[in-house]
């Protein structure tokens, strides 16, 4: 092999290695972003359930008003 061929092969290998490293880094960043989104959605769901429990235990004024007006029907 000539010197130019060795440099060309080395350059191609370096580019392939760089592409693999960048791909792995991007995949890890996307996975972490999706995990953050999932965690945030779980936290929002927990917060929503807590609000619903509080409204049910203390009586939601808006629900009571709608019930009095006949616009909200209990399914129980």
NUMIGU-406032 format. One record per residue: residue in three letters; x, y, z of N, C-alpha, C in turn. Coordinates in nm, 3 decimals, decimal comma. Example, Ala and Ser with C-alpha at 12.3 -4.5 7.8 and 13.67 -1.06 7.14 Angstrom:
NUMIGU-406032
ATOM    aa      n_px      n_py      n_pz     ca_px     ca_py     ca_pz      c_px      c_py      c_pz
ATOM   ALA     1,319    -0,569     0,780     1,230    -0,450     0,780     1,320    -0,330     0,780
ATOM   SER     1,285    -0,225     0,708     1,367    -0,106     0,714     1,290     0,003     0,787
//
This chain:
NUMIGU-406032
ATOM    aa      n_px      n_py      n_pz     ca_px     ca_py     ca_pz      c_px      c_py      c_pz
ATOM   UNK     0,085    -0,118     0,000     0,000     0,000     0,000     0,088     0,124     0,000
ATOM   UNK     0,039     0,219    -0,069     0,113     0,344    -0,072     0,075     0,428     0,049
ATOM   UNK     0,148     0,528     0,074     0,123     0,616     0,188    -0,012     0,685     0,179
ATOM   UNK    -0,051     0,723     0,057    -0,179     0,790     0,038    -0,295     0,695     0,069
ATOM   UNK    -0,280     0,568     0,030    -0,385     0,470     0,056    -0,401     0,446     0,205
ATOM   UNK    -0,289     0,441     0,278    -0,294     0,420     0,422    -0,364     0,537     0,489
ATOM   UNK    -0,333     0,658     0,447    -0,396     0,778     0,502    -0,545     0,778     0,469
ATOM   UNK    -0,581     0,739     0,348    -0,722     0,737     0,307    -0,799     0,634     0,389
ATOM   UNK    -0,744     0,515     0,406    -0,811     0,411     0,486    -0,822     0,457     0,631
ATOM   UNK    -0,718     0,516     0,685    -0,720     0,569     0,822    -0,824     0,678     0,837
ATOM   UNK    -0,836     0,764     0,736    -0,935     0,872     0,740    -1,077     0,817     0,738
ATOM   UNK    -1,100     0,715     0,654    -1,232     0,654     0,647    -1,266     0,587     0,780
ATOM   UNK    -1,171     0,516     0,838    -1,194     0,452     0,968    -1,222     0,556     1,076
ATOM   UNK    -1,150     0,666     1,073    -1,173     0,773     1,171    -1,312     0,832     1,155
ATOM   UNK    -1,357     0,852     1,030    -1,491     0,905     1,007    -1,599     0,807     1,053
ATOM   UNK    -1,578     0,677     1,029    -1,675     0,578     1,074    -1,682     0,577     1,226
ATOM   UNK    -1,568     0,580     1,292    -1,564     0,583     1,438    -1,633     0,708     1,492
ATOM   UNK    -1,607     0,821     1,430    -1,671     0,946     1,471    -1,822     0,940     1,453
ATOM   UNK    -1,868     0,882     1,342    -2,012     0,870     1,317    -2,077     0,780     1,422
ATOM   UNK    -2,011     0,672     1,459    -2,065     0,581     1,561    -2,073     0,651     1,696
ATOM   UNK    -1,969     0,724     1,733    -1,968     0,795     1,861    -2,077     0,902     1,865
ATOM   UNK    -2,094     0,975     1,757    -2,198     1,078     1,752    -2,336     1,014     1,759
ATOM   UNK    -2,355     0,903     1,688    -2,483     0,833     1,692    -2,517     0,784     1,831
ATOM   UNK    -2,419     0,726     1,900    -2,442     0,678     2,037    -2,476     0,793     2,131
ATOM   UNK    -2,405     0,904     2,117    -2,431     1,020     2,202    -2,571     1,075     2,177
ATOM   UNK    -2,611     1,083     2,050    -2,744     1,132     2,017    -2,852     1,038     2,069
ATOM   UNK    -2,832     0,909     2,055    -2,930     0,811     2,104    -2,945     0,821     2,255
ATOM   UNK    -2,834     0,838     2,326    -2,839     0,852     2,472    -2,913     0,979     2,512
ATOM   UNK    -2,887     1,088     2,440    -2,954     1,214     2,471    -3,104     1,203     2,446
ATOM   UNK    -3,144     1,136     2,338    -3,286     1,119     2,311    -3,352     1,031     2,416
ATOM   UNK    -3,286     0,924     2,457    -3,340     0,836     2,560    -3,360     0,912     2,690
ATOM   UNK    -3,263     0,994     2,727    -3,274     1,074     2,850    -3,389     1,175     2,839
ATOM   UNK    -3,406     1,234     2,720    -3,515     1,330     2,700    -3,650     1,261     2,715
ATOM   UNK    -3,665     1,143     2,655    -3,792     1,068     2,668    -3,816     1,026     2,812
ATOM   UNK    -3,709     0,989     2,883    -3,724     0,954     3,024    -3,770     1,074     3,106
ATOM   UNK    -3,716     1,193     3,076    -3,759     1,314     3,147    -3,906     1,344     3,118
ATOM   UNK    -3,947     1,327     2,992    -4,087     1,351     2,956    -4,177     1,254     3,030
ATOM   UNK    -4,138     1,125     3,033    -4,219     1,023     3,102    -4,228     1,054     3,251
ATOM   UNK    -4,116     1,094     3,311    -4,116     1,128     3,454    -4,207     1,248     3,480
ATOM   UNK    -4,201     1,347     3,393    -4,284     1,466     3,408    -4,432     1,430     3,396
ATOM   UNK    -4,465     1,343     3,302    -4,605     1,302     3,285    -4,654     1,224     3,407
ATOM   UNK    -4,567     1,139     3,464    -4,606     1,067     3,586    -4,631     1,164     3,700
ATOM   UNK    -4,544     1,265     3,714    -4,561     1,363     3,820    -4,691     1,441     3,800
ATOM   UNK    -4,721     1,477     3,676    -4,846     1,548     3,649    -4,966     1,460     3,680
ATOM   UNK    -4,957     1,332     3,646    -5,066     1,239     3,676    -5,088     1,225     3,825
ATOM   UNK    -4,979     1,216     3,900    -4,990     1,207     4,046    -5,053     1,334     4,102
ATOM   UNK    -5,011     1,448     4,050    -5,066     1,577     4,096    -5,215     1,585     4,064
ATOM   UNK    -5,253     1,540     3,942    -5,394     1,542     3,904    -5,477     1,451     3,994
ATOM   UNK    -5,426     1,330     4,023    -5,499     1,240     4,112    -5,512     1,298     4,252
ATOM   UNK    -5,407     1,367     4,297    -5,414     1,431     4,429    -5,520     1,541     4,431
ATOM   UNK    -5,527     1,620     4,324    -5,630     1,724     4,316    -5,770     1,664     4,313
ATOM   UNK    -5,786     1,555     4,239    -5,917     1,489     4,232    -5,957     1,436     4,369
ATOM   UNK    -5,862     1,371     4,438    -5,893     1,320     4,573    -5,932     1,434     4,666
ATOM   UNK    -5,859     1,546     4,659    -5,890     1,660     4,745    -6,028     1,716     4,712
ATOM   UNK    -6,058     1,725     4,583    -6,189     1,779     4,544    -6,301     1,685     4,586
ATOM   UNK    -6,277     1,555     4,576    -6,381     1,460     4,614    -6,403     1,457     4,766
ATOM   UNK    -6,295     1,471     4,839    -6,309     1,463     4,985    -6,365     1,592     5,044
ATOM   UNK    -6,329     1,705     4,987    -6,375     1,833     5,041    -6,498     1,885     4,967
ATOM   UNK    -6,530     1,824     4,857    -6,645     1,872     4,778    -6,602     1,986     4,689
ATOM   UNK    -6,604     1,963     4,564    -6,563     2,063     4,465    -6,676     2,165     4,449
ATOM   UNK    -6,649     2,293     4,474    -6,754     2,395     4,461    -6,811     2,403     4,320
ATOM   UNK    -6,726     2,389     4,219    -6,775     2,397     4,080    -6,865     2,278     4,050
ATOM   UNK    -6,826     2,158     4,097    -6,909     2,039     4,076    -7,042     2,052     4,149
ATOM   UNK    -7,037     2,104     4,269    -7,160     2,121     4,347    -7,254     2,218     4,274
ATOM   UNK    -7,201     2,327     4,221    -7,281     2,425     4,149    -7,343     2,362     4,024
ATOM   UNK    -7,263     2,287     3,949    -7,315     2,221     3,830    -7,422     2,118     3,867
ATOM   UNK    -7,401     2,046     3,976    -7,498     1,947     4,021    -7,630     2,016     4,058
ATOM   UNK    -7,619     2,131     4,125    -7,739     2,204     4,164    -7,815     2,254     4,041
ATOM   UNK    -7,742     2,288     3,938    -7,805     2,336     3,814    -7,853     2,220     3,728
ATOM   UNK    -7,819     2,098     3,766    -7,863     1,982     3,690    -7,779     1,952     3,568
ATOM   UNK    -7,661     2,013     3,562    -7,575     1,990     3,445    -7,471     1,882     3,470
ATOM   UNK    -7,461     1,836     3,592    -7,364     1,731     3,622    -7,439     1,617     3,688
ATOM   UNK    -7,424     1,500     3,635    -7,494     1,384     3,688    -7,394     1,287     3,743
ATOM   UNK    -7,414     1,241     3,863    -7,329     1,139     3,923    -7,360     1,005     3,858
ATOM   UNK    -7,256     0,931     3,827    -7,275     0,801     3,767    -7,292     0,692     3,869
ATOM   UNK    -7,276     0,727     3,997    -7,287     0,625     4,101    -7,429     0,598     4,143
//
